[in-house]
Amino acid sequence: MTQAAPAPATQAVPGTQAVPATAAPVDAQTYAEIVQFYSHHMQLLDNAEAEEWADGFTEDGVFAQNVKPEPTRGRDTIAASMRRGVDRLKNRNVVRRHWLSMVVADQVDPGTVRTRYYAVVFETPVGGKASVYLSTTGADTLVREDGRWRIKYREINHDGA
Amino acid sequence: MPDGGTRAAPYAGTAPVPYVDGALYGDIERFYARQVQLLGEGDLDRWAATFTEDAVFAQEAQAGRVWTGNAPSERRGRAAIVAAARGAVAARREAAAVRRYLIGMLRVEPAAGGSLRTTYRAVLLQTPKGGVPEVYLSTTGRDVLVRQDGAWRVRHRVNSHDNAPAAGPGATTATSATRTTPTTRTTRTTPTFRKDDDDG
């Protein structure tokens, strides 16, 4: 049974709203831009460039994960939190590689895209063997800002959590 | 540059991220899809043509216990690159193991003279005959691609293994702002790699 999508409340947290039934897949150019955005974004993270990675969020961006009690709110807080994370990894002499794929992208309005994707993380200890560390799904609300894409809301769900 | 204001960095301290045209990005994705499949199938005659005649292929891999062997860390010229790959493919056939090369997180940037600079992650899955697949290796690639005779070809490749110390979290793939020419990092390791890892 098809449900009529109610008009989303304007004060709702972005990303928690269902994509409007009218949302269509983005065009090829936008899709290619988003894939490139993600590739760069993940490379920055895995290169331990936490601040540059956090620049992929809007200033008021939100980062939620099902393994965390509360979302991280605001670009500066997100950057500081990830800085601690990548420094911990560095101290453990471990390299992680986030692979994002199976990207679905729907145009919500001309400057807003909702995505869903899978993310797999490979981990390699220095001198050791690579393994699959984690499998997750993700959902982002991306907005176009100053000619580039940024994450306004991100929700990551770890498989098996 | 005229009308440069629109490219101003929107967030202090970081440069704007250019996206290449979607059609070009798709071309390069297809280039890599074909290139990895040719290598995976051991079709080295056609794989060779995905490199320029004067191509350079460098590896940054761990010296010592795991990767001991006798291959050089840098091969110059298509012939040397293919010769090394032939040895690797033959060794794998003998071991009845199959390798699949997966490339992801591909980044493409315009570079001098119509060339392209790419950075990407590459994972090798290996399956022994009748056995269970394993993640054999995780690496980072940095290429310079040039258009030659109507096809993209690799002119310069650096492949860094994640388990080598220099591939650590601090190693960067996206250093385009300062790299203007293809460079090979100084080899830090003794150039000794096991033969069947040459094509990593």
Chai-1 contact restraints between the chains, C-beta under 6 A:
chainA,res_idxA,chainB,res_idxB,connection_type,confidence,min_distance_angstrom,max_distance_angstrom,comment,restraint_id
A,A28,B,G22,contact,1.0,0.0,6.0,A-B,restraint_1
A,Q29,B,G22,contact,1.0,0.0,6.0,A-B,restraint_2
A,A32,B,G22,contact,1.0,0.0,6.0,A-B,restraint_3
A,A32,B,Y25,contact,1.0,0.0,6.0,A-B,restraint_4
A,E33,B,Y19,contact,1.0,0.0,6.0,A-B,restraint_5
A,Q36,B,Y19,contact,1.0,0.0,6.0,A-B,restraint_6
A,S39,B,M105,contact,1.0,0.0,6.0,A-B,restraint_7
A,S39,B,L106,contact,1.0,0.0,6.0,A-B,restraint_8
A,S39,B,R107,contact,1.0,0.0,6.0,A-B,restraint_9
A,H40,B,V17,contact,1.0,0.0,6.0,A-B,restraint_10
A,H40,B,R107,contact,1.0,0.0,6.0,A-B,restraint_11
A,M42,B,M105,contact,1.0,0.0,6.0,A-B,restraint_12
A,Q43,B,M105,contact,1.0,0.0,6.0,A-B,restraint_13
A,Q43,B,T173,contact,1.0,0.0,6.0,A-B,restraint_14
A,Q43,B,A174,contact,1.0,0.0,6.0,A-B,restraint_15
A,N47,B,T172,contact,1.0,0.0,6.0,A-B,restraint_16
A,A48,B,P169,contact,1.0,0.0,6.0,A-B,restraint_17
A,A48,B,G170,contact,1.0,0.0,6.0,A-B,restraint_18
A,E52,B,T14,contact,1.0,0.0,6.0,A-B,restraint_19
A,D55,B,Y11,contact,1.0,0.0,6.0,A-B,restraint_20
A,D55,B,T14,contact,1.0,0.0,6.0,A-B,restraint_21
A,V86,B,P169,contact,1.0,0.0,6.0,A-B,restraint_22
A,L89,B,P169,contact,1.0,0.0,6.0,A-B,restraint_23
A,K90,B,P169,contact,1.0,0.0,6.0,A-B,restraint_24
A,V95,B,D162,contact,1.0,0.0,6.0,A-B,restraint_25
A,V95,B,A167,contact,1.0,0.0,6.0,A-B,restraint_26
A,V95,B,P169,contact,1.0,0.0,6.0,A-B,restraint_27
A,R97,B,R121,contact,1.0,0.0,6.0,A-B,restraint_28
A,R97,B,S138,contact,1.0,0.0,6.0,A-B,restraint_29
A,W99,B,G104,contact,1.0,0.0,6.0,A-B,restraint_30
A,F122,B,S138,contact,1.0,0.0,6.0,A-B,restraint_31
A,T124,B,S138,contact,1.0,0.0,6.0,A-B,restraint_32
A,T124,B,D162,contact,1.0,0.0,6.0,A-B,restraint_33
A,T124,B,N163,contact,1.0,0.0,6.0,A-B,restraint_34
A,V126,B,P165,contact,1.0,0.0,6.0,A-B,restraint_35
A,G127,B,N163,contact,1.0,0.0,6.0,A-B,restraint_36
A,G128,B,N163,contact,1.0,0.0,6.0,A-B,restraint_37
A,A130,B,V135,contact,1.0,0.0,6.0,A-B,restraint_38
A,A130,B,L137,contact,1.0,0.0,6.0,A-B,restraint_39
A,A130,B,S138,contact,1.0,0.0,6.0,A-B,restraint_40
A,S131,B,V135,contact,1.0,0.0,6.0,A-B,restraint_41
A,D146,B,P10,contact,1.0,0.0,6.0,A-B,restraint_42
A,R148,B,V17,contact,1.0,0.0,6.0,A-B,restraint_43
